[in-house]
Amino acid sequence: MIVEFRFDDERPRAWMTRLAALLDDGHVDIQIAWVRTGASRPAGLEALFELERMLLRNGRSSGADAVSKDACGTHKRTDRKPDIVIDFTNVEPEAACSPRLYLRPLYNGAAGEDAVLAAILSGDLPLIEIRNEIGGEILDAGLTRRISDFRSDLAGVSVALLFDVSGSMEAKLPSAREAATHVLTWLDATLDEAAVYTFDTHLDEVAPFTIGLKTLPDSMSTVVPFGATSLHDAIAATAQENPSHDRVHPHRVNAQYETPPVKG
Protein backbone atom coordinates (compact mmCIF):
# COMPACT_ATOMS: atom_id res chain seq x y z
CA MET A 1 0.00 0.00 0.00
CA ILE A 2 1.22 3.50 -0.84
CA VAL A 3 0.38 6.41 1.46
CA GLU A 4 1.11 9.96 0.33
CA PHE A 5 1.39 12.85 2.75
CA ARG A 6 0.84 16.32 1.34
CA PHE A 7 2.56 19.03 3.39
CA ASP A 8 2.89 22.81 3.07
CA ASP A 9 6.10 23.49 1.14
CA GLU A 10 6.89 26.55 3.29
CA ARG A 11 6.24 25.02 6.71
CA PRO A 12 8.07 21.72 7.33
CA ARG A 13 7.76 20.86 11.03
CA ALA A 14 9.03 18.18 13.37
CA TRP A 15 5.62 16.50 13.71
CA MET A 16 5.75 15.67 9.99
CA THR A 17 8.96 13.70 10.44
CA ARG A 18 7.44 11.80 13.35
CA LEU A 19 4.29 10.99 11.38
CA ALA A 20 6.26 9.67 8.41
CA ALA A 21 8.47 7.58 10.70
CA LEU A 22 5.44 6.20 12.54
CA LEU A 23 3.94 4.69 9.38
CA ASP A 24 7.23 3.68 7.77
CA ASP A 25 7.20 0.16 9.22
CA GLY A 26 8.24 -1.76 6.10
CA HIS A 27 4.68 -2.66 5.19
CA VAL A 28 3.62 0.78 3.93
CA ASP A 29 5.37 2.81 1.24
CA ILE A 30 5.47 6.46 2.22
CA GLN A 31 5.50 9.32 -0.29
CA ILE A 32 5.74 13.00 0.58
CA ALA A 33 4.45 15.72 -1.71
CA TRP A 34 5.52 19.26 -0.82
CA VAL A 35 2.68 21.53 -1.91
CA ARG A 36 2.97 25.25 -2.62
CA THR A 37 -0.02 26.78 -0.87
CA GLY A 38 0.85 30.41 -1.48
CA ALA A 39 0.25 31.15 2.20
CA SER A 40 2.91 33.16 4.03
CA ARG A 41 3.93 32.44 7.58
CA PRO A 42 2.12 34.74 10.04
CA ALA A 43 4.43 37.45 11.35
CA GLY A 44 6.06 36.49 14.63
CA LEU A 45 4.81 32.90 14.51
CA GLU A 46 8.20 31.23 14.79
CA ALA A 47 9.22 33.64 17.56
CA LEU A 48 6.05 32.65 19.42
CA PHE A 49 6.87 28.95 19.08
CA GLU A 50 10.44 29.60 20.23
CA LEU A 51 9.19 31.52 23.26
CA GLU A 52 6.85 28.65 24.10
CA ARG A 53 9.74 26.18 23.76
CA MET A 54 11.95 28.15 26.15
CA LEU A 55 9.34 29.07 28.76
CA LEU A 56 6.92 26.15 28.78
CA ARG A 57 9.08 23.23 27.66
CA ASN A 58 12.38 24.24 29.27
CA GLY A 59 14.11 24.26 25.89
CA ARG A 60 12.86 20.80 24.87
CA SER A 61 11.81 20.22 21.27
CA SER A 62 8.24 19.61 20.14
CA GLY A 63 6.29 18.82 17.01
CA ALA A 64 5.83 22.53 16.26
CA ASP A 65 9.57 23.09 15.76
CA ALA A 66 10.54 24.16 12.24
CA VAL A 67 12.80 21.67 10.42
CA SER A 68 14.25 21.25 6.96
CA LYS A 69 12.52 19.11 4.36
CA ASP A 70 15.48 16.75 4.46
CA ALA A 71 14.67 16.03 8.10
CA CYS A 72 11.43 14.40 6.94
CA GLY A 73 13.48 11.56 5.47
CA THR A 74 14.25 10.32 2.01
CA HIS A 75 10.64 9.69 1.06
CA LYS A 76 10.24 10.98 -2.47
CA ARG A 77 7.12 11.38 -4.54
CA THR A 78 7.16 8.93 -7.44
CA ASP A 79 4.98 8.32 -10.48
CA ARG A 80 3.18 5.54 -8.64
CA LYS A 81 -0.37 6.42 -7.72
CA PRO A 82 -1.01 6.36 -3.98
CA ASP A 83 -3.74 4.27 -2.43
CA ILE A 84 -4.33 6.82 0.31
CA VAL A 85 -3.60 10.55 0.34
CA ILE A 86 -3.52 12.46 3.62
CA ASP A 87 -3.52 16.16 2.80
CA PHE A 88 -2.58 18.64 5.54
CA THR A 89 -2.91 21.70 3.28
CA ASN A 90 -5.89 23.74 2.12
CA VAL A 91 -5.10 23.27 -1.59
CA GLU A 92 -7.66 21.58 -3.85
CA PRO A 93 -6.87 17.96 -4.82
CA GLU A 94 -5.11 17.43 -8.13
CA ALA A 95 -7.49 16.45 -10.92
CA ALA A 96 -5.32 13.50 -11.95
CA CYS A 97 -5.14 12.15 -8.40
CA SER A 98 -7.52 9.22 -7.88
CA PRO A 99 -6.67 7.32 -4.67
CA ARG A 100 -9.06 5.05 -2.84
CA LEU A 101 -9.14 7.52 0.04
CA TYR A 102 -8.26 11.22 0.01
CA LEU A 103 -8.27 12.31 3.64
CA ARG A 104 -7.98 15.89 4.86
CA PRO A 105 -7.95 16.95 8.53
CA LEU A 106 -10.26 19.86 9.32
CA TYR A 107 -9.85 22.18 12.28
CA ASN A 108 -13.15 23.83 13.23
CA GLY A 109 -14.27 22.98 9.69
CA ALA A 110 -11.28 24.57 7.92
CA ALA A 111 -8.12 22.99 6.48
CA GLY A 112 -4.46 23.89 6.77
CA GLU A 113 -2.08 25.03 9.49
CA ASP A 114 -3.57 28.52 9.59
CA ALA A 115 -6.90 27.04 10.71
CA VAL A 116 -5.17 25.38 13.68
CA LEU A 117 -3.35 28.57 14.60
CA ALA A 118 -6.53 30.66 14.36
CA ALA A 119 -8.28 28.39 16.88
CA ILE A 120 -5.33 28.26 19.29
CA LEU A 121 -4.62 32.01 19.17
CA SER A 122 -8.28 32.67 19.96
CA GLY A 123 -7.79 30.74 23.18
CA ASP A 124 -9.36 27.42 22.24
CA LEU A 125 -8.45 24.01 20.89
CA PRO A 126 -9.99 23.17 17.51
CA LEU A 127 -12.54 20.47 16.82
CA ILE A 128 -10.65 18.04 14.58
CA GLU A 129 -12.47 16.05 11.90
CA ILE A 130 -11.29 13.92 8.96
CA ARG A 131 -13.01 14.49 5.62
CA ASN A 132 -12.78 12.19 2.62
CA GLU A 133 -12.40 14.59 -0.29
CA ILE A 134 -13.64 12.01 -2.80
CA GLY A 135 -17.19 11.91 -1.47
CA GLY A 136 -17.21 14.68 1.12
CA GLU A 137 -17.97 12.33 4.01
CA ILE A 138 -16.69 12.86 7.53
CA LEU A 139 -14.93 9.79 8.93
CA ASP A 140 -15.58 8.88 12.55
CA ALA A 141 -13.54 6.03 14.08
CA GLY A 142 -12.87 4.75 10.59
CA LEU A 143 -16.56 4.72 9.62
CA THR A 144 -18.17 7.01 7.07
CA ARG A 145 -20.55 9.60 8.47
CA ARG A 146 -22.39 11.55 5.80
CA ILE A 147 -23.18 15.18 6.65
CA SER A 148 -26.96 15.41 6.73
CA ASP A 149 -27.47 18.67 8.58
CA PHE A 150 -25.66 21.76 9.81
CA ARG A 151 -26.69 23.69 12.91
CA SER A 152 -25.28 26.14 15.39
CA ASP A 153 -25.11 24.95 18.99
CA LEU A 154 -24.30 27.61 21.56
CA ALA A 155 -23.08 26.23 24.85
CA GLY A 156 -22.23 27.96 28.09
CA VAL A 157 -19.22 27.54 30.33
CA SER A 158 -19.04 26.43 33.96
CA VAL A 159 -16.69 28.49 36.13
CA ALA A 160 -15.80 27.78 39.75
CA LEU A 161 -14.27 30.76 41.56
CA LEU A 162 -12.05 29.45 44.33
CA PHE A 163 -10.86 31.98 46.95
CA ASP A 164 -7.90 31.42 49.24
CA VAL A 165 -9.04 32.92 52.57
CA SER A 166 -6.07 31.83 54.66
CA GLY A 167 -4.07 34.34 56.69
CA SER A 168 -1.59 34.94 53.88
CA MET A 169 -4.37 36.55 51.81
CA GLU A 170 -5.19 39.33 54.29
CA ALA A 171 -3.74 42.09 52.08
CA LYS A 172 -4.63 40.41 48.79
CA LEU A 173 -8.29 39.46 49.23
CA PRO A 174 -9.72 42.81 48.03
CA SER A 175 -7.78 42.44 44.76
CA ALA A 176 -8.97 38.85 44.47
CA ARG A 177 -12.60 39.94 44.89
CA GLU A 178 -12.13 42.63 42.24
CA ALA A 179 -10.61 40.13 39.78
CA ALA A 180 -13.43 37.66 40.39
CA THR A 181 -16.02 40.38 39.82
CA HIS A 182 -14.44 41.11 36.44
CA VAL A 183 -14.62 37.40 35.53
CA LEU A 184 -18.31 37.28 36.40
CA THR A 185 -19.12 40.33 34.28
CA TRP A 186 -17.56 38.59 31.26
CA LEU A 187 -19.95 35.63 31.51
CA ASP A 188 -23.09 35.31 29.41
CA ALA A 189 -26.05 35.80 31.75
CA THR A 190 -28.25 33.39 29.74
CA LEU A 191 -25.78 30.56 29.14
CA ASP A 192 -22.83 30.59 31.55
CA GLU A 193 -22.89 29.47 35.15
CA ALA A 194 -20.58 30.12 38.07
CA ALA A 195 -20.07 28.97 41.63
CA VAL A 196 -18.07 30.51 44.48
CA TYR A 197 -15.96 28.61 47.01
CA THR A 198 -13.56 29.61 49.78
CA PHE A 199 -10.84 27.56 51.39
CA ASP A 200 -8.17 27.63 54.07
CA THR A 201 -7.64 24.12 55.42
CA HIS A 202 -11.05 23.00 54.15
CA LEU A 203 -13.46 23.89 51.33
CA ASP A 204 -16.68 25.89 51.82
CA GLU A 205 -19.38 26.52 49.22
CA VAL A 206 -20.44 30.18 49.24
CA ALA A 207 -22.71 30.02 46.16
CA PRO A 208 -23.70 26.90 44.17
CA PHE A 209 -23.47 26.76 40.37
CA THR A 210 -25.94 29.34 39.10
CA ILE A 211 -26.68 30.58 35.59
CA GLY A 212 -26.52 34.36 35.39
CA LEU A 213 -24.39 34.88 38.51
CA LYS A 214 -22.94 38.34 37.76
CA THR A 215 -21.79 39.53 41.21
CA LEU A 216 -20.17 37.93 44.23
CA PRO A 217 -22.44 37.02 47.14
CA ASP A 218 -22.63 39.71 49.85
CA SER A 219 -21.01 37.35 52.33
CA MET A 220 -17.72 37.57 50.39
CA SER A 221 -17.35 41.21 51.50
CA THR A 222 -17.20 40.19 55.17
CA VAL A 223 -14.71 37.31 54.86
CA VAL A 224 -11.71 37.75 57.17
CA PRO A 225 -8.62 35.81 56.05
CA PHE A 226 -7.29 33.53 58.75
CA GLY A 227 -5.54 30.21 59.21
CA ALA A 228 -3.35 27.95 57.12
CA THR A 229 -3.61 26.98 53.44
CA SER A 230 -4.40 23.67 51.77
CA LEU A 231 -4.42 24.80 48.13
CA HIS A 232 -4.07 21.50 46.27
CA ASP A 233 -6.70 19.74 48.38
CA ALA A 234 -9.10 22.63 47.80
CA ILE A 235 -8.63 22.56 44.02
CA ALA A 236 -9.17 18.79 43.96
CA ALA A 237 -12.31 19.11 46.10
CA THR A 238 -13.70 21.85 43.84
CA ALA A 239 -13.08 19.67 40.79
CA GLN A 240 -15.08 16.93 42.48
CA GLU A 241 -17.93 19.37 43.16
CA ASN A 242 -18.06 20.57 39.53
CA PRO A 243 -19.02 17.31 37.69
CA SER A 244 -21.55 16.37 40.36
CA HIS A 245 -24.04 19.15 39.65
CA ASP A 246 -26.59 18.47 36.96
CA ARG A 247 -25.86 21.46 34.73
CA VAL A 248 -22.40 20.37 33.55
CA HIS A 249 -22.49 18.95 30.04
CA PRO A 250 -19.76 17.15 28.05
CA HIS A 251 -19.63 19.90 25.42
CA ARG A 252 -19.10 22.65 27.95
CA VAL A 253 -15.84 24.13 29.16
CA ASN A 254 -15.54 23.36 32.85
CA ALA A 255 -12.87 25.41 34.62
CA GLN A 256 -11.74 26.45 38.08
CA TYR A 257 -10.18 29.81 38.92
CA GLU A 258 -8.22 30.15 42.12
CA THR A 259 -6.68 33.20 43.68
CA PRO A 260 -2.87 32.82 43.75
CA PRO A 261 -1.31 31.92 47.11
CA VAL A 262 1.07 34.43 48.62
CA LYS A 263 4.54 33.28 49.62
CA GLY A 264 5.95 34.21 52.98
Buried (B, 14 or more C-beta within 10 A) or exposed (E): EBBBBBBBBBBBBBBBBEBBEEBBEEEEBBBBBBBEBEBEBEEEBBEBBEEEBEEEEEEEEEEBBBBEEEBBBEBEEEEEBBBBBBBBBBBEBEEEBEBEBBBBBBBBEEBBBBBBBBBEEEEEEBEEBBBBBBEEBBBEEEEEEEEEEEEEEEEBBBBBBBBBBBBBBEEBBEEBBEEBBEEBEEBEEEEBBBBBBBBBEEBEBBBBBBBEBEEBEEEBEEBEBEEEBBBEEBBEBBBEBBEEEEEEEEEBEBEBBBBEEBEE
